[in-house]
């Protein structure tokens, strides 16, 4: 049986690796956009590596979702849960937005494979990734968030 507390710590600390990867990927995309690089198979594998890193966070997050007492409380009485900001955030909003964001990362990566050799692919990738990054950043339970606050480090 998985321990919710251990999953929470893993998910919380892995978040920082994901945020560092997002920042690194953003720099990589900007560099190749400004350089006018032609999207190659090598670039695709770099893109795929980032996507797999994000997929691991999603898996940890879903395991946490399935074992979380907060989610259990939300699911036990959904009509009452949606009225409670903390329960609604973790039982519905966070998991939905993050799952959609990672699904979008995967869709963009899969579509990118078909566009190897295109010169303006990095510009398109940059636009998609910035939108996905904004989704992710808006749904992280930051310590300073007025919506739902959690410690940055557990």
Secondary structure, DSSP 4 states (H G I P E B T S, - for coil): ---HHHHHHHHHHHHHHHHHHHHHHHHHHHHHHHHTPPP-HHHHHHHHHHHHHHHHHHHHHHHHHHH-HHHHHHHHTHHHHTTSHHHHIIIIIHHHHHHHHHHHHHHHHHHHHTTTT-TTHHHHHHHHHHHHHHHHHHTS--TT-SS----S--
